[in-house]
Amino acid sequence: MALTTHADKLIFDSAPLSLLRLCEEVFPKSEISVAILPLSSLENQNAETIQPWLHKKEVSQHRKFSLKKRSREWLGGRICAKRSANIFFRAMYNSTFCPGYQQYRVQSEESGRPYFSTISGVGFGFPELSISHSKDYAAAMSSLGFCGIDIQYTASTLNRVREKFCTSHENQILEKQLPGLPAISRLTTLWSAKEAAKKMLSPGGIPGFHELKLYAPNDHNRNRNILSFSTTNGTTPIQVVTTMFSDDYALAICCAKPEKRTH
């Protein structure tokens, strides 16, 4: 099932190596793969470049979008999802075998959580999936466990809604844990981290922002790129790996312990 050459014309950005290495430490045996695509790369692309990424039903769905912005975000998310799956398959099965992009599609549950459709008669499992987009970027991750990825532009509008996701106590923690970042970047990092955690938790019900409470790391377990959260229902503490990406974006990844599941 070789990939078409047209599908390789898009140029993806690399996730920071330091982020991926930290993810390996924090989320061991999760087989995390990440794809990031500048949405500007989709400008002036023709069907010959785009359609090799899409299942025939996705092609039909894409044609229904009337707004250019929404069309580009949706398309970027699907392409990143399949790119991350491709990386996952190659790493997981230690070979060049992987399904063609047109053989499967990305679908959504009623909650909006995305997942990969399966291929009839093929005896391997698809990874879990998470998708994000913000302004000029789309991103996706595949993993053995439930996962969440979020990319967020440092928009000034976050200041106006900060009370919806950041308490004064959390702001104090951020000031101590991320002293080298501007205030807006700290807020963006918190938003992105909570979004990633919410996506990871979504199979059990999506929590609200204030149901995730940031807590300060102890002095013996301090890493500025790991934000730790407790939940109001008392579940296991949640760790989210974060970084600033391309200067103006926060990027966050959260992953649950892998376990066997079927869709």
Stockholm file with secondary structure:
# STOCKHOLM 1.0

chainA/1-263         MALTTHADKLIFDSAPLSLLRLCEEVFPKSEISVAILPLSSLENQNAETIQPWLHKKEVSQHRKFSLKKRSREWLGGRICAKRSANIFFRAMYNSTFCPGYQQYRVQSEESGRPYFSTISGVGFGFPELSISHSKDYAAAMSSLGFCGIDIQYTASTLNRVREKFCTSHENQILEKQLPGLPAISRLTTLWSAKEAAKKMLSPGGIPGFHELKLYAPNDHNRNRNILSFSTTNGTTPIQVVTTMFSDDYALAICCAKPEKRTH
#=GR chainA/1-263 SS CCCCGGGGCSCCBCCCHHHHHHHHHHSTTCCCEEEEEEGGGGTTCCHHHHGGGSCHHHHHHHHTCCCHHHHHHHHHHHHHHHHHHHHHHHHHTTSSCCCCGGGCCEEECTTCCEEECCCTTCCSCCCEEEEEEETTEEEEEEESSCEEEEEEECCTHHHHTGGGTCCHHHHHHHHHHCTTSCHHHHHHHHHHHHHHHHHHHGGGCCCCGGGEEEECCCTTSCCTTEEEEEETTCCCCEEEEEEEETTTEEEEEEECCCCCCCC
#=GC SS_cons         CCCCGGGGCSCCBCCCHHHHHHHHHHSTTCCCEEEEEEGGGGTTCCHHHHGGGSCHHHHHHHHTCCCHHHHHHHHHHHHHHHHHHHHHHHHHTTSSCCCCGGGCCEEECTTCCEEECCCTTCCSCCCEEEEEEETTEEEEEEESSCEEEEEEECCTHHHHTGGGTCCHHHHHHHHHHCTTSCHHHHHHHHHHHHHHHHHHHGGGCCCCGGGEEEECCCTTSCCTTEEEEEETTCCCCEEEEEEEETTTEEEEEEECCCCCCCC
//
